Amino acid sequence: MTVPLAQTMEEGKAKDMAFFAERFGRPS
């Protein structure tokens, strides 16, 4: 893997936050 684990975690966290924001109807 050439992608640092920290970067992957940050991307995953951002996606999760966006997912929950849409699911619960909160503005991003």
PDBQT receptor file of N, H, CA, C and O in Angstrom, charges set to zero:
ATOM      1  N   MET A   1       0.851  -1.199   0.000  1.00  0.00    +0.000 N 
ATOM      2  CA  MET A   1       0.000   0.000   0.000  1.00  0.00    +0.000 C 
ATOM      3  C   MET A   1       0.887   1.250   0.000  1.00  0.00    +0.000 C 
ATOM      4  O   MET A   1       1.788   1.398   0.826  1.00  0.00    +0.000 OA
ATOM      5  N   THR A   2       0.601   2.137  -0.949  1.00  0.00    +0.000 N 
ATOM      6  H   THR A   2      -0.131   2.017  -1.620  1.00  0.00    +0.000 HD
ATOM      7  CA  THR A   2       1.389   3.366  -1.023  1.00  0.00    +0.000 C 
ATOM      8  C   THR A   2       0.685   4.499  -0.289  1.00  0.00    +0.000 C 
ATOM      9  O   THR A   2       1.278   5.548  -0.039  1.00  0.00    +0.000 OA
ATOM     10  N   VAL A   3      -0.592   4.283   0.058  1.00  0.00    +0.000 N 
ATOM     11  H   VAL A   3      -1.074   3.431  -0.146  1.00  0.00    +0.000 HD
ATOM     12  CA  VAL A   3      -1.348   5.312   0.764  1.00  0.00    +0.000 C 
ATOM     13  C   VAL A   3      -1.173   5.150   2.269  1.00  0.00    +0.000 C 
ATOM     14  O   VAL A   3      -1.429   4.072   2.805  1.00  0.00    +0.000 OA
ATOM     15  N   PRO A   4      -0.741   6.205   2.958  1.00  0.00    +0.000 N 
ATOM     16  CA  PRO A   4      -0.562   6.146   4.414  1.00  0.00    +0.000 C 
ATOM     17  C   PRO A   4      -1.872   5.800   5.100  1.00  0.00    +0.000 C 
ATOM     18  O   PRO A   4      -2.940   6.239   4.673  1.00  0.00    +0.000 OA
ATOM     19  N   LEU A   5      -1.787   5.006   6.174  1.00  0.00    +0.000 N 
ATOM     20  H   LEU A   5      -0.920   4.649   6.521  1.00  0.00    +0.000 HD
ATOM     21  CA  LEU A   5      -2.980   4.583   6.891  1.00  0.00    +0.000 C 
ATOM     22  C   LEU A   5      -3.741   5.793   7.440  1.00  0.00    +0.000 C 
ATOM     23  O   LEU A   5      -4.971   5.823   7.423  1.00  0.00    +0.000 OA
ATOM     24  N   ALA A   6      -3.003   6.776   7.920  1.00  0.00    +0.000 N 
ATOM     25  H   ALA A   6      -2.003   6.751   7.934  1.00  0.00    +0.000 HD
ATOM     26  CA  ALA A   6      -3.634   7.967   8.495  1.00  0.00    +0.000 C 
ATOM     27  C   ALA A   6      -4.500   8.664   7.447  1.00  0.00    +0.000 C 
ATOM     28  O   ALA A   6      -5.609   9.108   7.744  1.00  0.00    +0.000 OA
ATOM     29  N   GLN A   7      -3.987   8.755   6.220  1.00  0.00    +0.000 N 
ATOM     30  H   GLN A   7      -3.086   8.393   5.979  1.00  0.00    +0.000 HD
ATOM     31  CA  GLN A   7      -4.746   9.411   5.149  1.00  0.00    +0.000 C 
ATOM     32  C   GLN A   7      -6.024   8.637   4.860  1.00  0.00    +0.000 C 
ATOM     33  O   GLN A   7      -7.087   9.224   4.658  1.00  0.00    +0.000 OA
ATOM     34  N   THR A   8      -5.907   7.308   4.841  1.00  0.00    +0.000 N 
ATOM     35  H   THR A   8      -5.043   6.832   5.005  1.00  0.00    +0.000 HD
ATOM     36  CA  THR A   8      -7.076   6.467   4.583  1.00  0.00    +0.000 C 
ATOM     37  C   THR A   8      -8.123   6.671   5.667  1.00  0.00    +0.000 C 
ATOM     38  O   THR A   8      -9.317   6.756   5.382  1.00  0.00    +0.000 OA
ATOM     39  N   MET A   9      -7.671   6.749   6.902  1.00  0.00    +0.000 N 
ATOM     40  H   MET A   9      -6.700   6.680   7.134  1.00  0.00    +0.000 HD
ATOM     41  CA  MET A   9      -8.591   6.935   8.028  1.00  0.00    +0.000 C 
ATOM     42  C   MET A   9      -9.274   8.290   7.925  1.00  0.00    +0.000 C 
ATOM     43  O   MET A   9     -10.470   8.403   8.193  1.00  0.00    +0.000 OA
ATOM     44  N   GLU A  10      -8.527   9.318   7.539  1.00  0.00    +0.000 N 
ATOM     45  H   GLU A  10      -7.555   9.226   7.321  1.00  0.00    +0.000 HD
ATOM     46  CA  GLU A  10      -9.101  10.659   7.404  1.00  0.00    +0.000 C 
ATOM     47  C   GLU A  10     -10.164  10.661   6.308  1.00  0.00    +0.000 C 
ATOM     48  O   GLU A  10     -11.225  11.262   6.475  1.00  0.00    +0.000 OA
ATOM     49  N   GLU A  11      -9.885   9.995   5.193  1.00  0.00    +0.000 N 
ATOM     50  H   GLU A  11      -9.023   9.507   5.057  1.00  0.00    +0.000 HD
ATOM     51  CA  GLU A  11     -10.845   9.937   4.099  1.00  0.00    +0.000 C 
ATOM     52  C   GLU A  11     -12.096   9.186   4.535  1.00  0.00    +0.000 C 
ATOM     53  O   GLU A  11     -13.217   9.610   4.253  1.00  0.00    +0.000 OA
ATOM     54  N   GLY A  12     -11.895   8.075   5.221  1.00  0.00    +0.000 N 
ATOM     55  H   GLY A  12     -10.985   7.730   5.450  1.00  0.00    +0.000 HD
ATOM     56  CA  GLY A  12     -13.025   7.280   5.696  1.00  0.00    +0.000 C 
ATOM     57  C   GLY A  12     -13.864   8.073   6.683  1.00  0.00    +0.000 C 
ATOM     58  O   GLY A  12     -15.093   8.008   6.661  1.00  0.00    +0.000 OA
ATOM     59  N   LYS A  13     -13.195   8.820   7.547  1.00  0.00    +0.000 N 
ATOM     60  H   LYS A  13     -12.197   8.874   7.565  1.00  0.00    +0.000 HD
ATOM     61  CA  LYS A  13     -13.905   9.627   8.546  1.00  0.00    +0.000 C 
ATOM     62  C   LYS A  13     -14.745  10.695   7.844  1.00  0.00    +0.000 C 
ATOM     63  O   LYS A  13     -15.895  10.928   8.216  1.00  0.00    +0.000 OA
ATOM     64  N   ALA A  14     -14.173  11.338   6.834  1.00  0.00    +0.000 N 
ATOM     65  H   ALA A  14     -13.239  11.149   6.531  1.00  0.00    +0.000 HD
ATOM     66  CA  ALA A  14     -14.886  12.382   6.098  1.00  0.00    +0.000 C 
ATOM     67  C   ALA A  14     -16.112  11.793   5.403  1.00  0.00    +0.000 C 
ATOM     68  O   ALA A  14     -17.177  12.410   5.381  1.00  0.00    +0.000 OA
ATOM     69  N   LYS A  15     -15.954  10.590   4.833  1.00  0.00    +0.000 N 
ATOM     70  H   LYS A  15     -15.088  10.089   4.851  1.00  0.00    +0.000 HD
ATOM     71  CA  LYS A  15     -17.076   9.939   4.148  1.00  0.00    +0.000 C 
ATOM     72  C   LYS A  15     -18.164   9.582   5.145  1.00  0.00    +0.000 C 
ATOM     73  O   LYS A  15     -19.351   9.750   4.864  1.00  0.00    +0.000 OA
ATOM     74  N   ASP A  16     -17.758   9.083   6.323  1.00  0.00    +0.000 N 
ATOM     75  H   ASP A  16     -16.795   8.947   6.551  1.00  0.00    +0.000 HD
ATOM     76  CA  ASP A  16     -18.732   8.724   7.361  1.00  0.00    +0.000 C 
ATOM     77  C   ASP A  16     -19.502   9.960   7.814  1.00  0.00    +0.000 C 
ATOM     78  O   ASP A  16     -20.721   9.913   7.983  1.00  0.00    +0.000 OA
ATOM     79  N   MET A  17     -18.784  11.069   8.010  1.00  0.00    +0.000 N 
ATOM     80  H   MET A  17     -17.795  11.107   7.873  1.00  0.00    +0.000 HD
ATOM     81  CA  MET A  17     -19.428  12.301   8.466  1.00  0.00    +0.000 C 
ATOM     82  C   MET A  17     -20.431  12.788   7.418  1.00  0.00    +0.000 C 
ATOM     83  O   MET A  17     -21.529  13.229   7.757  1.00  0.00    +0.000 OA
ATOM     84  N   ALA A  18     -20.046  12.705   6.146  1.00  0.00    +0.000 N 
ATOM     85  H   ALA A  18     -19.154  12.347   5.870  1.00  0.00    +0.000 HD
ATOM     86  CA  ALA A  18     -20.936  13.137   5.071  1.00  0.00    +0.000 C 
ATOM     87  C   ALA A  18     -22.155  12.222   5.008  1.00  0.00    +0.000 C 
ATOM     88  O   ALA A  18     -23.274  12.677   4.773  1.00  0.00    +0.000 OA
ATOM     89  N   PHE A  19     -21.924  10.916   5.222  1.00  0.00    +0.000 N 
ATOM     90  H   PHE A  19     -21.014  10.546   5.413  1.00  0.00    +0.000 HD
ATOM     91  CA  PHE A  19     -23.018   9.946   5.182  1.00  0.00    +0.000 C 
ATOM     92  C   PHE A  19     -24.026  10.234   6.288  1.00  0.00    +0.000 C 
ATOM     93  O   PHE A  19     -25.232  10.271   6.046  1.00  0.00    +0.000 OA
ATOM     94  N   PHE A  20     -23.524  10.437   7.500  1.00  0.00    +0.000 N 
ATOM     95  H   PHE A  20     -22.544  10.407   7.697  1.00  0.00    +0.000 HD
ATOM     96  CA  PHE A  20     -24.423  10.704   8.629  1.00  0.00    +0.000 C 
ATOM     97  C   PHE A  20     -25.115  12.053   8.449  1.00  0.00    +0.000 C 
ATOM     98  O   PHE A  20     -26.281  12.207   8.811  1.00  0.00    +0.000 OA
ATOM     99  N   ALA A  21     -24.406  13.020   7.897  1.00  0.00    +0.000 N 
ATOM    100  H   ALA A  21     -23.458  12.895   7.603  1.00  0.00    +0.000 HD
ATOM    101  CA  ALA A  21     -24.989  14.347   7.679  1.00  0.00    +0.000 C 
ATOM    102  C   ALA A  21     -26.201  14.232   6.755  1.00  0.00    +0.000 C 
ATOM    103  O   ALA A  21     -27.233  14.859   6.994  1.00  0.00    +0.000 OA
ATOM    104  N   GLU A  22     -26.068  13.428   5.701  1.00  0.00    +0.000 N 
ATOM    105  H   GLU A  22     -25.229  12.918   5.507  1.00  0.00    +0.000 HD
ATOM    106  CA  GLU A  22     -27.184  13.254   4.769  1.00  0.00    +0.000 C 
ATOM    107  C   GLU A  22     -28.293  12.429   5.415  1.00  0.00    +0.000 C 
ATOM    108  O   GLU A  22     -29.476  12.733   5.260  1.00  0.00    +0.000 OA
ATOM    109  N   ARG A  23     -27.901  11.393   6.135  1.00  0.00    +0.000 N 
ATOM    110  H   ARG A  23     -26.940  11.147   6.261  1.00  0.00    +0.000 HD
ATOM    111  CA  ARG A  23     -28.879  10.479   6.709  1.00  0.00    +0.000 C 
ATOM    112  C   ARG A  23     -29.740  11.171   7.757  1.00  0.00    +0.000 C 
ATOM    113  O   ARG A  23     -30.941  10.918   7.850  1.00  0.00    +0.000 OA
ATOM    114  N   PHE A  24     -29.119  12.049   8.546  1.00  0.00    +0.000 N 
ATOM    115  H   PHE A  24     -28.144  12.254   8.470  1.00  0.00    +0.000 HD
ATOM    116  CA  PHE A  24     -29.866  12.713   9.609  1.00  0.00    +0.000 C 
ATOM    117  C   PHE A  24     -30.319  14.115   9.210  1.00  0.00    +0.000 C 
ATOM    118  O   PHE A  24     -30.869  14.860  10.021  1.00  0.00    +0.000 OA
ATOM    119  N   GLY A  25     -30.077  14.460   7.942  1.00  0.00    +0.000 N 
ATOM    120  H   GLY A  25     -29.629  13.855   7.284  1.00  0.00    +0.000 HD
ATOM    121  CA  GLY A  25     -30.579  15.729   7.429  1.00  0.00    +0.000 C 
ATOM    122  C   GLY A  25     -29.876  16.943   8.000  1.00  0.00    +0.000 C 
ATOM    123  O   GLY A  25     -30.476  18.012   8.108  1.00  0.00    +0.000 OA
ATOM    124  N   ARG A  26     -28.607  16.795   8.369  1.00  0.00    +0.000 N 
ATOM    125  H   ARG A  26     -28.119  15.927   8.281  1.00  0.00    +0.000 HD
ATOM    126  CA  ARG A  26     -27.865  17.944   8.893  1.00  0.00    +0.000 C 
ATOM    127  C   ARG A  26     -27.066  18.586   7.773  1.00  0.00    +0.000 C 
ATOM    128  O   ARG A  26     -26.494  17.881   6.941  1.00  0.00    +0.000 OA
ATOM    129  N   PRO A  27     -27.016  19.918   7.737  1.00  0.00    +0.000 N 
ATOM    130  CA  PRO A  27     -26.250  20.618   6.690  1.00  0.00    +0.000 C 
ATOM    131  C   PRO A  27     -24.755  20.360   6.856  1.00  0.00    +0.000 C 
ATOM    132  O   PRO A  27     -24.270  20.273   7.984  1.00  0.00    +0.000 OA
ATOM    133  N   SER A  28     -24.030  20.239   5.771  1.00  0.00    +0.000 N 
ATOM    134  H   SER A  28     -24.424  20.310   4.855  1.00  0.00    +0.000 HD
ATOM    135  CA  SER A  28     -22.605  19.978   5.838  1.00  0.00    +0.000 C 
ATOM    136  C   SER A  28     -21.831  21.293   5.936  1.00  0.00    +0.000 C 
ATOM    137  O   SER A  28     -20.601  21.281   6.003  1.00  0.00    +0.000 OA
TER     138      SER A  28
